[in-house]
Amino acid sequence: MQQQQQHNKMMTKPILNYFSICGRGELARLIAAAGEVEIIDKTWAPAFGEDGNWRPGYKAIGEARGFPGTMPILEQGDFAIFQAHAVESYIASISPKFQDLTPQQKAKDLMFSLIKGDINVPTENVLFKKITPEDLKPIMEKYYGIIESQMPEEGFINGLSFPTTADLAVVVICTGCMPFQAASHMAGVAFDGEKYPKTAKVVAATLNYPSVAKFLAESEHKTLKADPFGIMPEEYHK
């Protein structure tokens, strides 16, 4: 009976609940795309109300499960989780593409996912005016340098023929608008591929990987680069 219930759960597509921006949900979307996991991307659109705050109503999704009123939330039948890293790791764990990753490769993926989470906090704080753009500048310069030092000379981070969570996290950090590059642009430290060439190569290779490119082309709300407040320059959207 337990095995049958597990089978039924796995036959149900995971539902990802998140705002129609990059933020804490885009990496999960990209993992699903690169990892060939079919999900239902239930975007909360528009993400913001006319007052510039989160559009009301989203808290009920988590609260109905006994969670805090936050997102992302992943649901699959009677199974549900919140917390971005839990959602990301779960989608990666059910990916047929990622089944043969070694413990070391999985650990490296987690490291970059956590770096993305570390950067999410101060960039978000700039947008919500909890810190100044000037406060963010040294933080981003530090993390860009750390990321560049960990990039391979060629190929993807885990040495495979396809991108994994690590590469996708770098894409989110270096190209995702809200809050990563939006806040970085405000601080005068938008990602510079000439300054960080190895990172730029990984980003380009990952964006051009067929399943990732397909997802981005077909994304209804263009969530990776969604810029609801018009912060980014015109060339960013080309």
N, C-alpha and C positions, 0 to 999 in steps of 0.2 A: 504493500500500500504506500509506504513512504517513498519507494523508488518511483512508483507511478505518479505520485504528487510532484516529485522533483522533475520528472519528465514533462509533466503538463506545464509546470512553471517555465521550463526552458523552451517550450514550444510557443510561449507567449512573448511577443516582442516587448522589450523593455521600453518604458515611457520615460523620457527625460523632460522634466519640468524646469524651465529656466527662462530668464528674460531674453528678449530679442536683441541682445548685445553679446559681446565677447565675454568679458568678466570671468566668473568662476565656472561657467558652463561650456565654453567653447572647446576646451581641451577634451572634454568628454565626447563632444560631437565629432571632433577630429579623430579621436581614438576609434570610435565606431566606424568612421569612414575608412581609415587606413586598415583597421583590423577586420573589415568585412562583417561587421555586426549590424544587422538591421534593427534600428530603433525607431520609435515614434518621437519625433522632436517637437514636443508640445511647447512652443514658444509663447511667452507672455508678452503680447505685442498690442500697443506700444509699451515699452518698458517704463516710461516716465509719463507722469501727468503734466498738465499745463503749468503747474507750480514748480516743475523741475525735480520733484521728488518721485520715488517709486510709485507707479500707478497702483492705487489701493485694490485689495482683493486677493493678492497672491499669497498672503499669509495663511489663508484658509486651507491651502493645499497641504502644507506641512502640519498644521494644527489638527487636521482631520486624522492624521496618523499618530498624533501624540508628539510630534516634533515641534521645535521652535518655528516661528513664522519666517522661514528663510528658504532660499533655494541655492543650488540645485537640489532637486529631489528626484530619485529614480524609483519607479514602481514597476513591478513585474508580477502580476497576479496579486497574491497576498503578501508578497515580499516587497519591502520598501526600505530605502536608506536615504539619509541626507549626509552632508559634508562632501565637499568637492573631491577630495582625494579618495574617499571611499567609493564614490560614483565612478571616478576614473579607473581605479584599480579593478572594480568589478567588471566594467565593460571590457577592459583589457584581458581579464581572466577568462571570459567566455568567448574571446575572439579565436576563431580557427586559425587565423594568421599568426597569432602570437603563442600558440600552444607549445612550441618547442624552444621558447626562450630559456636560457640558463638562469639559475639564481642570480648570477652576477649581472646579467643583462636586465633582469627585472629590478634589481637593486638600483642600477644606473637610471632606469626609467623613473623609479620612485624619487631618486635624488633630484632629477630635473623637474618633476612634477611639484616637488616641495619648493624648489627655487622659484618656480612660477607663483606658488602660493605666497612665498615671502615677498615677492615683488608686488603682488596684487594689493597687499595691505597699504603700503605707503602711496602707491599711485592712486588708489581709491581715496585715500585720505586727502590728497591734493584736490581731487574733484569735489569732495564734500567739505573742503576748506578747513580741515583739521590740522593740516600742516601747509606750509607755503611751497610754491614751486622751487624756491631756492633751497629748501630743506631736502627736496627730492634729488637734486642734481648729484651730490656725492654718492647717494645710495645707488642710483642707476649706473653711474660710472664704475662703481665697485662691482656690481653684478655683471655688467657687460664684459668687464675684464675677466671675471671668474669664468663666465660662459665661454669666452674666446679661448681661454687656456685649456678648456676641456674638449675642444672641437677636433675632429680628425682632420688630417691633411686632405683626405679624399673620402667620399661616400658618406654613409649615415653613421650616427654616433655609436651604435652597437655593432658596427661592422657587417651588417646584413645587406641584402639586396633591396630592402624595403624599410621605410621609416617606422619607428616605434614611438612609444610615449615620449621618450627623451627629445627626439627631433620635433615632435608636434608641440611640446611645451616651449621649445625655443621659438617656433613659429608664432605662438601666441604672444610671447614676451616681446618679440621684435617686430611683429606686424599687427597684432591685435589692437584695435582702437581703444575701446572702453574697458578698463581704465589705463591700460599699459602705455600705449603710445600717445594717447590724448594727454595724459598728465606729463609724460616725458617731453612732448612738444611744448607744453606750457613752461616746462623747466629749461628748455633749450638743450635737451639731451635726447632728442629723438634718435632712434637707432640709425647708425651711420655704417653702411656696409663697407665703405673704404677704410674706415678705422678698425673694423672688426671683420676682416675678409674671410676667415675660416667660418665664422658664424654665418656670414652672408651666403656662403656656398651651401651650407646645410639647409638654410632657410629656402633657398631657391630650389634645391633638389627635392625638398619635401613638398613645397607648393606645386611642383611639376609632376609629382608622383601621380599616376593616373586616377586612383580612387580618391585621393585628396583633391586633385584638380576638379574632378567631377562633382564632388560634394560642394566645393566652393562655388562652382558655376551654377549649380542648381539650388543653392541655399535661398529659400524664399525671402528671408529678411537680411541676407548678406551679413550675417551676425559677426563674422570676424572683423570686418571693417565698418560696421554700423557706427555712425557718428551723429547721434540724435541732437547734439548741441552745436554741431558745425564747428568743432574745434580744429580739425585737421586742415592743412592746406590742400588746394585743388589737386596737386600732383600726387598726393597720397592715394587718391581714389582712382587713379588711372591704371 
